[in-house]
Amino acid sequence: MNKVHYNVSGIQNANVKTQLRNALNKIDGISMVNVDAARSSVEVGYNEQTNESVIKSCIENVGCKID
């Protein structure tokens, strides 16, 4: 399993945190999602069924910005 960590701005409340986690969990190949609003970070575990560009697009589509 590959892991990637992003510093993300825009996780201003529990609603956004839940939306982000749910959106990432819908992507085939993602096995672990950890959204830390206090640290403004997202950690994702994934396999070869997906890639970082798909993960980044998903984060941005929710309305967050990767720093």
N, CA, C and O of each residue as an XYZ file, in Angstrom:
268
protein
N       0.838     -1.180      0.000
C       0.000      0.000      0.000
C       0.885      1.247      0.000
O       1.862      1.334      0.744
N       0.526      2.197     -0.841
C       1.192      3.495     -0.885
C       0.480      4.443      0.070
O      -0.721      4.320      0.308
N       1.235      5.384      0.611
C       0.636      6.416      1.462
C       1.071      7.778      0.966
O       2.201      7.962      0.514
N       0.148      8.736      1.059
C       0.461     10.097      0.671
C      -0.135     11.030      1.728
O      -1.198     10.759      2.286
N       0.559     12.116      1.985
C       0.129     13.079      2.998
C       0.095     14.469      2.372
O       1.037     14.875      1.693
N      -0.991     15.190      2.605
C      -1.127     16.548      2.080
C      -1.475     17.512      3.199
O      -2.240     17.168      4.100
N      -0.925     18.708      3.150
C      -1.392     19.815      3.975
C      -2.488     20.494      3.164
O      -2.269     20.900      2.022
N      -3.661     20.610      3.761
C      -4.844     21.058      3.035
C      -5.507     22.219      3.780
O      -5.724     22.141      4.989
N      -5.822     23.279      3.065
C      -6.588     24.366      3.669
C      -8.037     24.250      3.214
O      -8.324     23.760      2.122
N      -8.938     24.707      4.068
C     -10.356     24.662      3.719
C     -11.157     23.662      4.512
O     -12.356     23.514      4.278
N     -10.520     22.959      5.460
C     -11.264     22.024      6.317
C     -11.715     22.833      7.542
O     -11.151     22.704      8.628
N     -12.745     23.669      7.343
C     -13.110     24.604      8.394
C     -14.101     24.057      9.411
O     -14.279     24.659     10.470
N     -14.756     22.927      9.118
C     -15.706     22.377     10.082
C     -15.896     20.872      9.882
O     -15.334     20.279      8.961
N     -16.685     20.279     10.749
C     -16.904     18.830     10.706
C     -17.602     18.389      9.425
O     -17.367     17.284      8.936
N     -18.470     19.260      8.873
C     -19.159     18.931      7.622
C     -18.175     18.718      6.479
O     -18.270     17.738      5.740
N     -17.232     19.640      6.341
C     -16.233     19.544      5.266
C     -15.346     18.317      5.498
O     -15.015     17.598      4.555
N     -14.970     18.087      6.741
C     -14.147     16.916      7.069
C     -14.856     15.630      6.647
O     -14.242     14.745      6.050
N     -16.152     15.528      6.961
C     -16.928     14.342      6.592
C     -17.077     14.225      5.086
O     -16.937     13.133      4.536
N     -17.358     15.336      4.407
C     -17.486     15.315      2.941
C     -16.191     14.839      2.291
O     -16.208     14.035      1.359
N     -15.078     15.344      2.793
C     -13.778     14.981      2.234
C     -13.494     13.499      2.437
O     -13.088     12.805      1.505
N     -13.706     13.019      3.650
C     -13.462     11.599      3.946
C     -14.363     10.703      3.092
O     -13.897      9.713      2.528
N     -15.658     11.048      2.996
C     -16.595     10.243      2.207
C     -16.235     10.240      0.726
O     -16.308      9.200      0.071
N     -15.848     11.396      0.197
C     -15.488     11.487     -1.226
C     -14.258     10.633     -1.517
O     -14.226      9.917     -2.517
N     -13.253     10.703     -0.656
C     -12.036      9.911     -0.870
C     -12.316      8.418     -0.739
O     -11.762      7.618     -1.493
N     -13.162      8.036      0.201
C     -13.474      6.615      0.399
C     -14.224      6.010     -0.785
O     -14.229      4.789     -0.942
N     -14.855      6.829     -1.615
C     -15.581      6.328     -2.792
C     -14.652      5.957     -3.949
O     -15.077      5.282     -4.887
N     -13.408      6.385     -3.895
C     -12.468      6.106     -4.982
C     -11.966      4.672     -4.863
O     -11.493      4.260     -3.803
N     -12.070      3.915     -5.953
C     -11.535      2.547     -5.970
C     -10.046      2.583     -5.713
O      -9.326      3.381     -6.312
N      -9.577      1.717     -4.819
C      -8.149      1.619     -4.549
C      -7.723      2.324     -3.269
O      -6.601      2.127     -2.803
N      -8.594      3.134     -2.701
C      -8.243      3.808     -1.442
C      -8.668      2.921     -0.287
O      -9.823      2.502     -0.201
N      -7.721      2.639      0.602
C      -8.002      1.734      1.716
C      -7.973      2.429      3.072
O      -8.440      1.866      4.062
N      -7.431      3.651      3.132
C      -7.326      4.345      4.407
C      -7.382      5.847      4.169
O      -6.691      6.375      3.297
N      -8.220      6.537      4.961
C      -8.308      7.993      4.885
C      -8.279      8.536      6.305
O      -9.060      8.111      7.157
N      -7.381      9.473      6.556
C      -7.310     10.136      7.852
C      -7.319     11.644      7.601
O      -6.364     12.197      7.056
N      -8.408     12.300      8.003
C      -8.532     13.746      7.848
C      -8.377     14.374      9.231
O      -9.168     14.095     10.133
N      -7.373     15.209      9.399
C      -7.105     15.878     10.667
C      -7.353     17.374     10.488
O      -6.502     18.101      9.975
N      -8.538     17.823     10.922
C      -8.896     19.234     10.740
C      -8.011     20.157     11.572
O      -7.688     21.261     11.135
N      -7.620     19.720     12.753
C      -6.792     20.560     13.620
C      -5.437     20.853     12.990
O      -4.912     21.957     13.134
N      -4.876     19.885     12.304
C      -3.575     20.061     11.641
C      -3.714     20.436     10.172
O      -2.715     20.662      9.489
N      -4.936     20.503      9.690
C      -5.201     20.787      8.273
C      -4.439     19.821      7.373
O      -3.750     20.224      6.436
N      -4.583     18.526      7.688
C      -3.856     17.530      6.900
C      -4.763     16.367      6.525
O      -5.758     16.074      7.188
N      -4.375     15.720      5.437
C      -5.074     14.534      4.942
C      -4.027     13.485      4.631
O      -3.044     13.762      3.943
N      -4.238     12.270      5.141
C      -3.362     11.145      4.825
C      -4.213     10.078      4.150
O      -5.304      9.751      4.619
N      -3.708      9.542      3.050
C      -4.465      8.572      2.262
C      -3.587      7.365      1.970
O      -2.441      7.501      1.543
N      -4.143      6.184      2.205
C      -3.485      4.943      1.814
C      -4.186      4.397      0.580
O      -5.414      4.320      0.538
N      -3.410      4.023     -0.417
C      -4.013      3.584     -1.681
C      -3.152      2.525     -2.353
O      -1.983      2.344     -2.012
N      -3.756      1.822     -3.325
C      -3.010      0.829     -4.102
C      -2.993      1.229     -5.576
O      -3.356      2.353     -5.924
N      -2.576      0.321     -6.424
C      -2.361      0.645     -7.841
C      -3.646      0.930     -8.608
O      -3.580      1.333     -9.769
N      -4.815      0.733     -7.997
C      -6.070      1.035     -8.693
C      -6.311      2.533     -8.836
O      -7.161      2.950     -9.622
N      -5.574      3.342     -8.087
C      -5.727      4.797     -8.184
C      -4.349      5.446     -8.157
O      -3.335      4.757     -8.051
N      -4.314      6.772     -8.252
C      -3.030      7.461     -8.223
C      -3.202      8.839     -7.578
O      -4.318      9.258     -7.273
N      -2.089      9.529     -7.377
C      -2.115     10.793     -6.660
C      -2.917     11.875     -7.376
O      -3.531     12.713     -6.715
N      -2.929     11.880     -8.693
C      -3.678     12.925     -9.391
C      -5.182     12.776     -9.158
O      -5.892     13.778     -9.066
N      -5.676     11.547     -9.063
C      -7.092     11.308     -8.768
C      -7.410     11.776     -7.348
O      -8.450     12.389     -7.107
N      -6.513     11.482     -6.417
C      -6.694     11.876     -5.018
C      -6.699     13.398     -4.895
O      -7.562     13.963     -4.222
N      -5.745     14.062     -5.541
C      -5.673     15.526     -5.498
C      -6.933     16.154     -6.089
O      -7.476     17.102     -5.523
N      -7.396     15.639     -7.210
C      -8.604     16.163     -7.848
C      -9.805     16.027     -6.920
O     -10.628     16.938     -6.830
N      -9.905     14.911     -6.239
C     -11.009     14.675     -5.320
C     -10.994     15.697     -4.190
O     -12.029     16.270     -3.851
N      -9.820     15.925     -3.609
C      -9.687     16.900     -2.519
C     -10.106     18.293     -2.992
O     -10.823     19.007     -2.291
N      -9.657     18.663     -4.175
C      -9.980     19.990     -4.704
C     -11.456     20.109     -5.083
O     -12.042     21.183     -4.947
N     -12.063     19.019     -5.558
C     -13.482     19.041     -5.929
C     -14.394     19.238     -4.720
O     -15.504     19.752     -4.857
N     -13.934     18.833     -3.550
C     -14.707     19.042     -2.327
C     -14.663     20.512     -1.904
O     -15.507     20.971     -1.135
N     -13.674     21.238     -2.414
C     -13.562     22.660     -2.111
C     -12.374     23.006     -1.240
O     -12.254     24.135     -0.763
N     -11.494     22.040     -1.030
C     -10.288     22.278     -0.240
C      -9.130     22.584     -1.189
O      -9.201     22.302     -2.386
N      -8.075     23.159     -0.642
C      -6.911     23.518     -1.440
C      -5.687     22.846     -0.856
O      -5.445     22.923      0.348
N      -4.914     22.185     -1.705
C      -3.678     21.548     -1.276
C      -2.592     22.618     -1.204
O      -2.316     23.309     -2.185
N      -1.988     22.741     -0.035
C      -0.943     23.768      0.171
C       0.403     23.315     -0.335
O       1.380     24.056     -0.238
